[in-house]
Amino acid sequence: MKRRQTRITAQLVFAAVALIFAAVGCKDSNTITGSLSTPKPNALTPTPAPSITGSWSGTWDSWDSASYCQGVPATASFSDVAGQVTGWVKSQDKSHPLSPCVWSADIDGSFHNGHLVGTFASYLELYGIVRGNFKGTELELHFTGFERIGPKFPGSVHLHR
């Protein structure tokens, strides 16, 4: 029986000493030191989506083989807010101010993953579909248009900044 009392007494002494060391070690400590969890690796910073917002310049080329509207100077301006695009495009043939190569159109569409899809309307009562591709500093728009009397106004604008 004495052996059992000695064993219990030794266990109680050991527990008391451990509590004293723990209390002394944590004295005046209100913060936890060390890590409670494994640190997570830094997340990759997302790459901003390309935007076509701003001013552009380039050329207009008609798809009509009978037209002489090739390489006509063109300008454009767009606003891209969360993928919704509004803007305008116009060509300026200074040598022939009244030629069919002079036109302007308002554009409304969406821009995602470098592709523009939308509609255009012109003061010439032309309207239709515009599609485009953006890569680097280049933007190419393809117009397929319609007028009250039938298809008209096909062509491309090649723009850069």
C-alpha positions, 0 to 999 in steps of 0.5 A: 500500500505504501508503494501505491501512496508513493506513486500517487504522491510522485504523480501529484508532485510532478503535476504540481511542478508542471503547473508551476512552470506553465504559470511562470512561463505564461506570466505577463503574456497576453499574446500567442507566439508561434503559428497555430496553422500552416501559412497559406501561399500567396494568391496569384495577383489576377491579370487585369482584363484588356480594355479597348477604352480610349482613342484609336486610329487606323484605316477603313477597307471596304469589302466591295470590290467595285469600291475604291475605299481601301486604306481610308484614314479612320479614327475611333473612340471607345469606353469599356466598362465591365465588358460593356462597350460604347463608342464611335468609328469614322472614316475621313477621306479628305480627297473626296469629302462626299465619297461613300468612303466618308462615314461614321457609326455609333457602336454598342456591344460587349467585349470579352476575352479580346472579342467585341460583338455588337451593333452599329448605327450610322447617320446614313441610315445604315445599321448592322453587326460589328465584330472585332478582335483585340490583340496587343495594341491592334483592334480589327473591326468587321462590319456587316450592315443593312439599309432599308433596301438590303445589305450594304456597308461591309468592310473592316477597320484596322485600328491601333494605339 
